Amino acid sequence: MGVFAKEVEVSTPLPPAKAFKAFVVDLDTLMPKVSPQAIKSVELLQGDGGPGTIKKITFFECNLIT
């Protein structure tokens, strides 16, 4: 297992509160729906979603991330 970090800037017509909810709070359910060919599962390992929370994101094998 390794650590992967990537910074992404996204433009959206959504209000800031709604965008935050979608990209941070609901990301666990949103990611597998948006990219089912890439994301196998998102699992909460520790925490409640606040600072210090640890999530395990499992990708399908042979997936290239660019």
PDB file of N, CA, C, O and CB in Angstrom:
ATOM      1  N   MET A   1       0.854  -1.163   0.000  1.00  0.00           N
ATOM      2  CA  MET A   1       0.000   0.000   0.000  1.00  0.00           C
ATOM      3  C   MET A   1       0.902   1.229   0.000  1.00  0.00           C
ATOM      4  O   MET A   1       1.958   1.228   0.634  1.00  0.00           O
ATOM      5  CB  MET A   1      -0.973  -0.004   1.224  1.00  0.00           C
ATOM      6  N   GLY A   2       0.495   2.261  -0.699  1.00  0.00           N
ATOM      7  CA  GLY A   2       1.272   3.487  -0.753  1.00  0.00           C
ATOM      8  C   GLY A   2       0.389   4.697  -0.579  1.00  0.00           C
ATOM      9  O   GLY A   2      -0.836   4.599  -0.517  1.00  0.00           O
ATOM     10  N   VAL A   3       1.027   5.819  -0.505  1.00  0.00           N
ATOM     11  CA  VAL A   3       0.306   7.078  -0.355  1.00  0.00           C
ATOM     12  C   VAL A   3       0.348   7.802  -1.689  1.00  0.00           C
ATOM     13  O   VAL A   3       1.398   7.889  -2.326  1.00  0.00           O
ATOM     14  CB  VAL A   3       0.916   7.959   0.786  1.00  0.00           C
ATOM     15  N   PHE A   4      -0.784   8.313  -2.103  1.00  0.00           N
ATOM     16  CA  PHE A   4      -0.902   9.035  -3.364  1.00  0.00           C
ATOM     17  C   PHE A   4      -1.536  10.382  -3.069  1.00  0.00           C
ATOM     18  O   PHE A   4      -2.585  10.446  -2.427  1.00  0.00           O
ATOM     19  CB  PHE A   4      -1.740   8.229  -4.414  1.00  0.00           C
ATOM     20  N   ALA A   5      -0.924  11.439  -3.520  1.00  0.00           N
ATOM     21  CA  ALA A   5      -1.489  12.774  -3.326  1.00  0.00           C
ATOM     22  C   ALA A   5      -1.518  13.494  -4.664  1.00  0.00           C
ATOM     23  O   ALA A   5      -0.572  13.421  -5.448  1.00  0.00           O
ATOM     24  CB  ALA A   5      -0.673  13.587  -2.279  1.00  0.00           C
ATOM     25  N   LYS A   6      -2.610  14.182  -4.906  1.00  0.00           N
ATOM     26  CA  LYS A   6      -2.736  14.930  -6.152  1.00  0.00           C
ATOM     27  C   LYS A   6      -3.584  16.163  -5.880  1.00  0.00           C
ATOM     28  O   LYS A   6      -4.609  16.089  -5.202  1.00  0.00           O
ATOM     29  CB  LYS A   6      -3.362  14.052  -7.287  1.00  0.00           C
ATOM     30  N   GLU A   7      -3.149  17.288  -6.411  1.00  0.00           N
ATOM     31  CA  GLU A   7      -3.901  18.524  -6.260  1.00  0.00           C
ATOM     32  C   GLU A   7      -4.641  18.796  -7.558  1.00  0.00           C
ATOM     33  O   GLU A   7      -4.056  18.756  -8.641  1.00  0.00           O
ATOM     34  CB  GLU A   7      -2.969  19.712  -5.886  1.00  0.00           C
ATOM     35  N   VAL A   8      -5.942  19.075  -7.439  1.00  0.00           N
ATOM     36  CA  VAL A   8      -6.778  19.301  -8.615  1.00  0.00           C
ATOM     37  C   VAL A   8      -7.595  20.566  -8.396  1.00  0.00           C
ATOM     38  O   VAL A   8      -8.153  20.779  -7.320  1.00  0.00           O
ATOM     39  CB  VAL A   8      -7.708  18.078  -8.892  1.00  0.00           C
ATOM     40  N   GLU A   9      -7.660  21.397  -9.420  1.00  0.00           N
ATOM     41  CA  GLU A   9      -8.496  22.593  -9.369  1.00  0.00           C
ATOM     42  C   GLU A   9      -9.693  22.369 -10.281  1.00  0.00           C
ATOM     43  O   GLU A   9      -9.536  22.007 -11.447  1.00  0.00           O
ATOM     44  CB  GLU A   9      -7.695  23.874  -9.791  1.00  0.00           C
ATOM     45  N   VAL A  10     -10.899  22.586  -9.739  1.00  0.00           N
ATOM     46  CA  VAL A  10     -12.125  22.310 -10.478  1.00  0.00           C
ATOM     47  C   VAL A  10     -12.987  23.567 -10.513  1.00  0.00           C
ATOM     48  O   VAL A  10     -13.198  24.208  -9.483  1.00  0.00           O
ATOM     49  CB  VAL A  10     -12.903  21.127  -9.842  1.00  0.00           C
ATOM     50  N   SER A  11     -13.482  23.917 -11.689  1.00  0.00           N
ATOM     51  CA  SER A  11     -14.447  25.014 -11.820  1.00  0.00           C
ATOM     52  C   SER A  11     -15.841  24.405 -11.851  1.00  0.00           C
ATOM     53  O   SER A  11     -16.076  23.408 -12.533  1.00  0.00           O
ATOM     54  CB  SER A  11     -14.175  25.876 -13.112  1.00  0.00           C
ATOM     55  N   THR A  12     -16.757  25.005 -11.114  1.00  0.00           N
ATOM     56  CA  THR A  12     -18.111  24.474 -11.063  1.00  0.00           C
ATOM     57  C   THR A  12     -19.117  25.612 -10.897  1.00  0.00           C
ATOM     58  O   THR A  12     -18.821  26.615 -10.247  1.00  0.00           O
ATOM     59  CB  THR A  12     -18.251  23.457  -9.914  1.00  0.00           C
ATOM     60  N   PRO A  13     -20.297  25.458 -11.480  1.00  0.00           N
ATOM     61  CA  PRO A  13     -21.335  26.474 -11.294  1.00  0.00           C
ATOM     62  C   PRO A  13     -22.065  26.323  -9.951  1.00  0.00           C
ATOM     63  O   PRO A  13     -22.918  27.144  -9.613  1.00  0.00           O
ATOM     64  CB  PRO A  13     -22.341  26.400 -12.439  1.00  0.00           C
ATOM     65  N   LEU A  14     -21.731  25.280  -9.192  1.00  0.00           N
ATOM     66  CA  LEU A  14     -22.395  25.043  -7.910  1.00  0.00           C
ATOM     67  C   LEU A  14     -21.992  26.093  -6.880  1.00  0.00           C
ATOM     68  O   LEU A  14     -20.870  26.598  -6.916  1.00  0.00           O
ATOM     69  CB  LEU A  14     -22.062  23.641  -7.388  1.00  0.00           C
ATOM     70  N   PRO A  15     -22.902  26.424  -5.963  1.00  0.00           N
ATOM     71  CA  PRO A  15     -22.536  27.304  -4.851  1.00  0.00           C
ATOM     72  C   PRO A  15     -21.454  26.617  -4.002  1.00  0.00           C
ATOM     73  O   PRO A  15     -21.416  25.388  -3.947  1.00  0.00           O
ATOM     74  CB  PRO A  15     -23.793  27.655  -3.977  1.00  0.00           C
ATOM     75  N   PRO A  16     -20.577  27.385  -3.340  1.00  0.00           N
ATOM     76  CA  PRO A  16     -19.480  26.788  -2.576  1.00  0.00           C
ATOM     77  C   PRO A  16     -19.910  25.721  -1.570  1.00  0.00           C
ATOM     78  O   PRO A  16     -19.251  24.687  -1.467  1.00  0.00           O
ATOM     79  CB  PRO A  16     -18.750  27.860  -1.855  1.00  0.00           C
ATOM     80  N   ALA A  17     -20.980  25.939  -0.836  1.00  0.00           N
ATOM     81  CA  ALA A  17     -21.416  24.963   0.168  1.00  0.00           C
ATOM     82  C   ALA A  17     -21.816  23.638  -0.476  1.00  0.00           C
ATOM     83  O   ALA A  17     -21.509  22.569   0.050  1.00  0.00           O
ATOM     84  CB  ALA A  17     -22.590  25.523   0.979  1.00  0.00           C
ATOM     85  N   LYS A  18     -22.496  23.712  -1.608  1.00  0.00           N
ATOM     86  CA  LYS A  18     -22.928  22.501  -2.309  1.00  0.00           C
ATOM     87  C   LYS A  18     -21.729  21.776  -2.930  1.00  0.00           C
ATOM     88  O   LYS A  18     -21.675  20.546  -2.914  1.00  0.00           O
ATOM     89  CB  LYS A  18     -23.964  22.852  -3.401  1.00  0.00           C
ATOM     90  N   ALA A  19     -20.777  22.525  -3.471  1.00  0.00           N
ATOM     91  CA  ALA A  19     -19.573  21.927  -4.052  1.00  0.00           C
ATOM     92  C   ALA A  19     -18.751  21.241  -2.964  1.00  0.00           C
ATOM     93  O   ALA A  19     -18.244  20.139  -3.175  1.00  0.00           O
ATOM     94  CB  ALA A  19     -18.722  23.000  -4.776  1.00  0.00           C
ATOM     95  N   PHE A  20     -18.613  21.884  -1.800  1.00  0.00           N
ATOM     96  CA  PHE A  20     -17.876  21.283  -0.687  1.00  0.00           C
ATOM     97  C   PHE A  20     -18.528  19.975  -0.264  1.00  0.00           C
ATOM     98  O   PHE A  20     -17.844  18.973  -0.053  1.00  0.00           O
ATOM     99  CB  PHE A  20     -17.806  22.254   0.506  1.00  0.00           C
ATOM    100  N   LYS A  21     -19.851  19.985  -0.140  1.00  0.00           N
ATOM    101  CA  LYS A  21     -20.571  18.770   0.258  1.00  0.00           C
ATOM    102  C   LYS A  21     -20.333  17.647  -0.747  1.00  0.00           C
ATOM    103  O   LYS A  21     -20.098  16.504  -0.354  1.00  0.00           O
ATOM    104  CB  LYS A  21     -22.081  19.053   0.389  1.00  0.00           C
ATOM    105  N   ALA A  22     -20.391  17.962  -2.033  1.00  0.00           N
ATOM    106  CA  ALA A  22     -20.210  16.940  -3.069  1.00  0.00           C
ATOM    107  C   ALA A  22     -18.784  16.407  -3.100  1.00  0.00           C
ATOM    108  O   ALA A  22     -18.582  15.194  -3.161  1.00  0.00           O
ATOM    109  CB  ALA A  22     -20.573  17.506  -4.433  1.00  0.00           C
ATOM    110  N   PHE A  23     -17.790  17.297  -3.059  1.00  0.00           N
ATOM    111  CA  PHE A  23     -16.397  16.890  -3.240  1.00  0.00           C
ATOM    112  C   PHE A  23     -15.716  16.412  -1.967  1.00  0.00           C
ATOM    113  O   PHE A  23     -14.705  15.714  -2.042  1.00  0.00           O
ATOM    114  CB  PHE A  23     -15.621  18.023  -3.805  1.00  0.00           C
ATOM    115  N   VAL A  24     -16.245  16.771  -0.796  1.00  0.00           N
ATOM    116  CA  VAL A  24     -15.598  16.374   0.457  1.00  0.00           C
ATOM    117  C   VAL A  24     -16.484  15.438   1.271  1.00  0.00           C
ATOM    118  O   VAL A  24     -16.071  14.329   1.611  1.00  0.00           O
ATOM    119  CB  VAL A  24     -15.246  17.610   1.287  1.00  0.00           C
ATOM    120  N   VAL A  25     -17.683  15.871   1.579  1.00  0.00           N
ATOM    121  CA  VAL A  25     -18.559  15.094   2.455  1.00  0.00           C
ATOM    122  C   VAL A  25     -19.089  13.841   1.767  1.00  0.00           C
ATOM    123  O   VAL A  25     -19.058  12.758   2.350  1.00  0.00           O
ATOM    124  CB  VAL A  25     -19.723  15.953   2.925  1.00  0.00           C
ATOM    125  N   ASP A  26     -19.574  13.974   0.532  1.00  0.00           N
ATOM    126  CA  ASP A  26     -20.193  12.851  -0.177  1.00  0.00           C
ATOM    127  C   ASP A  26     -19.247  12.142  -1.150  1.00  0.00           C
ATOM    128  O   ASP A  26     -19.697  11.342  -1.971  1.00  0.00           O
ATOM    129  CB  ASP A  26     -21.400  13.338  -0.927  1.00  0.00           C
ATOM    130  N   LEU A  27     -17.958  12.423  -1.069  1.00  0.00           N
ATOM    131  CA  LEU A  27     -17.002  11.865  -2.025  1.00  0.00           C
ATOM    132  C   LEU A  27     -16.987  10.337  -2.007  1.00  0.00           C
ATOM    133  O   LEU A  27     -16.779   9.702  -3.041  1.00  0.00           O
ATOM    134  CB  LEU A  27     -15.611  12.392  -1.732  1.00  0.00           C
ATOM    135  N   ASP A  28     -17.208   9.749  -0.829  1.00  0.00           N
ATOM    136  CA  ASP A  28     -17.194   8.282  -0.713  1.00  0.00           C
ATOM    137  C   ASP A  28     -18.222   7.619  -1.620  1.00  0.00           C
ATOM    138  O   ASP A  28     -17.945   6.569  -2.199  1.00  0.00           O
ATOM    139  CB  ASP A  28     -17.451   7.870   0.726  1.00  0.00           C
ATOM    140  N   THR A  29     -19.380   8.205  -1.749  1.00  0.00           N
ATOM    141  CA  THR A  29     -20.416   7.627  -2.607  1.00  0.00           C
ATOM    142  C   THR A  29     -20.351   8.181  -4.026  1.00  0.00           C
ATOM    143  O   THR A  29     -20.759   7.514  -4.977  1.00  0.00           O
ATOM    144  CB  THR A  29     -21.793   7.887  -2.014  1.00  0.00           C
ATOM    145  N   LEU A  30     -19.839   9.404  -4.166  1.00  0.00           N
ATOM    146  CA  LEU A  30     -19.770  10.041  -5.481  1.00  0.00           C
ATOM    147  C   LEU A  30     -18.708   9.410  -6.388  1.00  0.00           C
ATOM    148  O   LEU A  30     -18.974   9.161  -7.564  1.00  0.00           O
ATOM    149  CB  LEU A  30     -19.485  11.521  -5.317  1.00  0.00           C
ATOM    150  N   MET A  31     -17.514   9.149  -5.858  1.00  0.00           N
ATOM    151  CA  MET A  31     -16.411   8.635  -6.685  1.00  0.00           C
ATOM    152  C   MET A  31     -16.743   7.335  -7.414  1.00  0.00           C
ATOM    153  O   MET A  31     -16.546   7.265  -8.627  1.00  0.00           O
ATOM    154  CB  MET A  31     -15.198   8.417  -5.828  1.00  0.00           C
ATOM    155  N   PRO A  32     -17.239   6.304  -6.727  1.00  0.00           N
ATOM    156  CA  PRO A  32     -17.552   5.065  -7.453  1.00  0.00           C
ATOM    157  C   PRO A  32     -18.660   5.234  -8.498  1.00  0.00           C
ATOM    158  O   PRO A  32     -18.690   4.498  -9.484  1.00  0.00           O
ATOM    159  CB  PRO A  32     -17.958   3.992  -6.469  1.00  0.00           C
ATOM    160  N   LYS A  33     -19.567   6.190  -8.295  1.00  0.00           N
ATOM    161  CA  LYS A  33     -20.638   6.422  -9.267  1.00  0.00           C
ATOM    162  C   LYS A  33     -20.123   7.172 -10.492  1.00  0.00           C
ATOM    163  O   LYS A  33     -20.517   6.871 -11.619  1.00  0.00           O
ATOM    164  CB  LYS A  33     -21.784   7.205  -8.620  1.00  0.00           C
ATOM    165  N   VAL A  34     -19.246   8.143 -10.273  1.00  0.00           N
ATOM    166  CA  VAL A  34     -18.715   8.952 -11.363  1.00  0.00           C
ATOM    167  C   VAL A  34     -17.705   8.165 -12.195  1.00  0.00           C
ATOM    168  O   VAL A  34     -17.638   8.323 -13.414  1.00  0.00           O
ATOM    169  CB  VAL A  34     -18.068  10.221 -10.813  1.00  0.00           C
ATOM    170  N   SER A  35     -16.927   7.325 -11.536  1.00  0.00           N
ATOM    171  CA  SER A  35     -15.866   6.591 -12.228  1.00  0.00           C
ATOM    172  C   SER A  35     -15.878   5.109 -11.841  1.00  0.00           C
ATOM    173  O   SER A  35     -14.924   4.625 -11.233  1.00  0.00           O
ATOM    174  CB  SER A  35     -14.493   7.210 -11.910  1.00  0.00           C
ATOM    175  N   PRO A  36     -16.953   4.380 -12.188  1.00  0.00           N
ATOM    176  CA  PRO A  36     -17.061   2.980 -11.768  1.00  0.00           C
ATOM    177  C   PRO A  36     -16.013   2.070 -12.403  1.00  0.00           C
ATOM    178  O   PRO A  36     -15.726   0.999 -11.867  1.00  0.00           O
ATOM    179  CB  PRO A  36     -18.430   2.461 -12.098  1.00  0.00           C
ATOM    180  N   GLN A  37     -15.439   2.474 -13.533  1.00  0.00           N
ATOM    181  CA  GLN A  37     -14.417   1.657 -14.171  1.00  0.00           C
ATOM    182  C   GLN A  37     -13.066   1.804 -13.464  1.00  0.00           C
ATOM    183  O   GLN A  37     -12.165   0.997 -13.693  1.00  0.00           O
ATOM    184  CB  GLN A  37     -14.286   2.038 -15.647  1.00  0.00           C
ATOM    185  N   ALA A  38     -12.913   2.809 -12.620  1.00  0.00           N
ATOM    186  CA  ALA A  38     -11.631   3.057 -11.960  1.00  0.00           C
ATOM    187  C   ALA A  38     -11.667   2.797 -10.457  1.00  0.00           C
ATOM    188  O   ALA A  38     -10.718   2.242  -9.903  1.00  0.00           O
ATOM    189  CB  ALA A  38     -11.202   4.475 -12.207  1.00  0.00           C
ATOM    190  N   ILE A  39     -12.747   3.191  -9.796  1.00  0.00           N
ATOM    191  CA  ILE A  39     -12.832   3.103  -8.339  1.00  0.00           C
ATOM    192  C   ILE A  39     -13.617   1.862  -7.939  1.00  0.00           C
ATOM    193  O   ILE A  39     -14.796   1.728  -8.268  1.00  0.00           O
ATOM    194  CB  ILE A  39     -13.487   4.371  -7.749  1.00  0.00           C
ATOM    195  N   LYS A  40     -12.958   0.963  -7.231  1.00  0.00           N
ATOM    196  CA  LYS A  40     -13.618  -0.258  -6.770  1.00  0.00           C
ATOM    197  C   LYS A  40     -14.408   0.014  -5.486  1.00  0.00           C
ATOM    198  O   LYS A  40     -15.561  -0.399  -5.363  1.00  0.00           O
ATOM    199  CB  LYS A  40     -12.581  -1.380  -6.535  1.00  0.00           C
ATOM    200  N   SER A  41     -13.776   0.716  -4.524  1.00  0.00           N
ATOM    201  CA  SER A  41     -14.463   1.016  -3.273  1.00  0.00           C
ATOM    202  C   SER A  41     -13.761   2.144  -2.527  1.00  0.00           C
ATOM    203  O   SER A  41     -12.585   2.427  -2.758  1.00  0.00           O
ATOM    204  CB  SER A  41     -14.540  -0.234  -2.392  1.00  0.00           C
ATOM    205  N   VAL A  42     -14.506   2.782  -1.627  1.00  0.00           N
ATOM    206  CA  VAL A  42     -13.962   3.785  -0.718  1.00  0.00           C
ATOM    207  C   VAL A  42     -14.392   3.357   0.674  1.00  0.00           C
ATOM    208  O   VAL A  42     -15.581   3.189   0.946  1.00  0.00           O
ATOM    209  CB  VAL A  42     -14.461   5.256  -1.069  1.00  0.00           C
ATOM    210  N   GLU A  43     -13.407   3.181   1.557  1.00  0.00           N
ATOM    211  CA  GLU A  43     -13.672   2.640   2.886  1.00  0.00           C
ATOM    212  C   GLU A  43     -13.135   3.602   3.947  1.00  0.00           C
ATOM    213  O   GLU A  43     -11.992   4.049   3.856  1.00  0.00           O
ATOM    214  CB  GLU A  43     -13.032   1.234   3.047  1.00  0.00           C
ATOM    215  N   LEU A  44     -13.948   3.921   4.942  1.00  0.00           N
ATOM    216  CA  LEU A  44     -13.531   4.762   6.054  1.00  0.00           C
ATOM    217  C   LEU A  44     -12.775   3.891   7.051  1.00  0.00           C
ATOM    218  O   LEU A  44     -13.354   2.973   7.631  1.00  0.00           O
ATOM    219  CB  LEU A  44     -14.757   5.464   6.728  1.00  0.00           C
ATOM    220  N   LEU A  45     -11.487   4.170   7.257  1.00  0.00           N
ATOM    221  CA  LEU A  45     -10.676   3.370   8.170  1.00  0.00           C
ATOM    222  C   LEU A  45     -10.645   3.956   9.570  1.00  0.00           C
ATOM    223  O   LEU A  45     -10.643   3.226  10.562  1.00  0.00           O
ATOM    224  CB  LEU A  45      -9.268   3.245   7.640  1.00  0.00           C
ATOM    225  N   GLN A  46     -10.621   5.293   9.642  1.00  0.00           N
ATOM    226  CA  GLN A  46     -10.509   5.931  10.945  1.00  0.00           C
ATOM    227  C   GLN A  46     -11.078   7.335  10.868  1.00  0.00           C
ATOM    228  O   GLN A  46     -10.860   8.043   9.885  1.00  0.00           O
ATOM    229  CB  GLN A  46      -9.042   5.961  11.424  1.00  0.00           C
ATOM    230  N   GLY A  47     -11.803   7.741  11.894  1.00  0.00           N
ATOM    231  CA  GLY A  47     -12.320   9.100  11.962  1.00  0.00           C
ATOM    232  C   GLY A  47     -13.775   9.200  11.559  1.00  0.00           C
ATOM    233  O   GLY A  47     -14.458   8.204  11.319  1.00  0.00           O
ATOM    234  N   ASP A  48     -14.224  10.455  11.492  1.00  0.00           N
ATOM    235  CA  ASP A  48     -15.630  10.720  11.194  1.00  0.00           C
ATOM    236  C   ASP A  48     -15.798  11.652   9.997  1.00  0.00           C
ATOM    237  O   ASP A  48     -16.873  12.218   9.799  1.00  0.00           O
ATOM    238  CB  ASP A  48     -16.314  11.318  12.409  1.00  0.00           C
ATOM    239  N   GLY A  49     -14.751  11.813   9.205  1.00  0.00           N
ATOM    240  CA  GLY A  49     -14.804  12.707   8.057  1.00  0.00           C
ATOM    241  C   GLY A  49     -14.140  14.041   8.311  1.00  0.00           C
ATOM    242  O   GLY A  49     -13.935  14.821   7.381  1.00  0.00           O
ATOM    243  N   GLY A  50     -13.804  14.313   9.560  1.00  0.00           N
ATOM    244  CA  GLY A  50     -13.138  15.563   9.907  1.00  0.00           C
ATOM    245  C   GLY A  50     -11.631  15.462   9.713  1.00  0.00           C
ATOM    246  O   GLY A  50     -11.139  14.502   9.121  1.00  0.00           O
ATOM    247  N   PRO A  51     -10.902  16.452  10.212  1.00  0.00           N
ATOM    248  CA  PRO A  51      -9.442  16.423  10.106  1.00  0.00           C
ATOM    249  C   PRO A  51      -8.860  15.150  10.718  1.00  0.00           C
ATOM    250  O   PRO A  51      -9.293  14.711  11.784  1.00  0.00           O
ATOM    251  CB  PRO A  51      -8.837  17.652  10.787  1.00  0.00           C
ATOM    252  N   GLY A  52      -7.889  14.570  10.045  1.00  0.00           N
ATOM    253  CA  GLY A  52      -7.253  13.350  10.530  1.00  0.00           C
ATOM    254  C   GLY A  52      -7.933  12.073  10.088  1.00  0.00           C
ATOM    255  O   GLY A  52      -7.446  10.982  10.384  1.00  0.00           O
ATOM    256  N   THR A  53      -9.049  12.184   9.384  1.00  0.00           N
ATOM    257  CA  THR A  53      -9.763  11.009   8.892  1.00  0.00           C
ATOM    258  C   THR A  53      -8.903  10.269   7.874  1.00  0.00           C
ATOM    259  O   THR A  53      -8.228  10.888   7.052  1.00  0.00           O
ATOM    260  CB  THR A  53     -11.119  11.412   8.267  1.00  0.00           C
ATOM    261  N   ILE A  54      -8.934   8.950   7.934  1.00  0.00           N
ATOM    262  CA  ILE A  54      -8.182   8.122   6.990  1.00  0.00           C
ATOM    263  C   ILE A  54      -9.172   7.293   6.187  1.00  0.00           C
ATOM    264  O   ILE A  54      -9.991   6.564   6.746  1.00  0.00           O
ATOM    265  CB  ILE A  54      -7.151   7.203   7.729  1.00  0.00           C
ATOM    266  N   LYS A  55      -9.083   7.417   4.849  1.00  0.00           N
ATOM    267  CA  LYS A  55      -9.951   6.657   3.949  1.00  0.00           C
ATOM    268  C   LYS A  55      -9.089   5.795   3.045  1.00  0.00           C
ATOM    269  O   LYS A  55      -8.012   6.211   2.618  1.00  0.00           O
ATOM    270  CB  LYS A  55     -10.858   7.602   3.109  1.00  0.00           C
ATOM    271  N   LYS A  56      -9.560   4.610   2.760  1.00  0.00           N
ATOM    272  CA  LYS A  56      -8.867   3.702   1.845  1.00  0.00           C
ATOM    273  C   LYS A  56      -9.657   3.676   0.539  1.00  0.00           C
ATOM    274  O   LYS A  56     -10.820   3.275   0.513  1.00  0.00           O
ATOM    275  CB  LYS A  56      -8.723   2.251   2.459  1.00  0.00           C
ATOM    276  N   ILE A  57      -9.010   4.109  -0.546  1.00  0.00           N
ATOM    277  CA  ILE A  57      -9.630   4.091  -1.869  1.00  0.00           C
ATOM    278  C   ILE A  57      -8.996   2.954  -2.647  1.00  0.00           C
ATOM    279  O   ILE A  57      -7.783   2.946  -2.859  1.00  0.00           O
ATOM    280  CB  ILE A  57      -9.457   5.465  -2.618  1.00  0.00           C
ATOM    281  N   THR A  58      -9.808   1.990  -3.076  1.00  0.00           N
ATOM    282  CA  THR A  58      -9.310   0.837  -3.820  1.00  0.00           C
ATOM    283  C   THR A  58      -9.646   1.019  -5.291  1.00  0.00           C
ATOM    284  O   THR A  58     -10.807   1.171  -5.669  1.00  0.00           O
ATOM    285  CB  THR A  58      -9.913  -0.488  -3.276  1.00  0.00           C
ATOM    286  N   PHE A  59      -8.599   0.999  -6.114  1.00  0.00           N
ATOM    287  CA  PHE A  59      -8.752   1.124  -7.560  1.00  0.00           C
ATOM    288  C   PHE A  59      -8.755  -0.266  -8.176  1.00  0.00           C
ATOM    289  O   PHE A  59      -8.187  -1.200  -7.611  1.00  0.00           O
ATOM    290  CB  PHE A  59      -7.622   1.999  -8.173  1.00  0.00           C
ATOM    291  N   PHE A  60      -9.390  -0.405  -9.332  1.00  0.00           N
ATOM    292  CA  PHE A  60      -9.313  -1.660 -10.061  1.00  0.00           C
ATOM    293  C   PHE A  60      -7.885  -1.850 -10.546  1.00  0.00           C
ATOM    294  O   PHE A  60      -7.184  -0.868 -10.789  1.00  0.00           O
ATOM    295  CB  PHE A  60     -10.314  -1.684 -11.249  1.00  0.00           C
ATOM    296  N   GLU A  61      -7.439  -3.091 -10.691  1.00  0.00           N
ATOM    297  CA  GLU A  61      -6.076  -3.384 -11.133  1.00  0.00           C
ATOM    298  C   GLU A  61      -5.837  -2.875 -12.545  1.00  0.00           C
ATOM    299  O   GLU A  61      -6.771  -2.707 -13.328  1.00  0.00           O
ATOM    300  CB  GLU A  61      -5.804  -4.886 -11.066  1.00  0.00           C
ATOM    301  N   CYS A  62      -4.568  -2.632 -12.855  1.00  0.00           N
ATOM    302  CA  CYS A  62      -4.124  -2.181 -14.183  1.00  0.00           C
ATOM    303  C   CYS A  62      -4.718  -0.837 -14.562  1.00  0.00           C
ATOM    304  O   CYS A  62      -4.955  -0.570 -15.740  1.00  0.00           O
ATOM    305  CB  CYS A  62      -4.491  -3.210 -15.237  1.00  0.00           C
ATOM    306  N   ASN A  63      -4.954  -0.008 -13.590  1.00  0.00           N
ATOM    307  CA  ASN A  63      -5.494   1.316 -13.843  1.00  0.00           C
ATOM    308  C   ASN A  63      -4.361   2.324 -13.831  1.00  0.00           C
ATOM    309  O   ASN A  63      -3.615   2.400 -12.855  1.00  0.00           O
ATOM    310  CB  ASN A  63      -6.571   1.686 -12.802  1.00  0.00           C
ATOM    311  N   LEU A  64      -4.218   3.095 -14.889  1.00  0.00           N
ATOM    312  CA  LEU A  64      -3.203   4.134 -14.934  1.00  0.00           C
ATOM    313  C   LEU A  64      -3.822   5.447 -14.507  1.00  0.00           C
ATOM    314  O   LEU A  64      -4.847   5.865 -15.046  1.00  0.00           O
ATOM    315  CB  LEU A  64      -2.585   4.251 -16.341  1.00  0.00           C
ATOM    316  N   ILE A  65      -3.206   6.090 -13.551  1.00  0.00           N
ATOM    317  CA  ILE A  65      -3.693   7.377 -13.064  1.00  0.00           C
ATOM    318  C   ILE A  65      -2.773   8.446 -13.620  1.00  0.00           C
ATOM    319  O   ILE A  65      -1.558   8.386 -13.428  1.00  0.00           O
ATOM    320  CB  ILE A  65      -3.748   7.427 -11.494  1.00  0.00           C
ATOM    321  N   THR A  66      -3.342   9.418 -14.305  1.00  0.00           N
ATOM    322  CA  THR A  66      -2.525  10.490 -14.878  1.00  0.00           C
ATOM    323  C   THR A  66      -2.960  11.824 -14.344  1.00  0.00           C
ATOM    324  O   THR A  66      -2.389  12.851 -14.711  1.00  0.00           O
ATOM    325  CB  THR A  66      -2.604  10.488 -16.397  1.00  0.00           C
TER     326      THR A  66
END
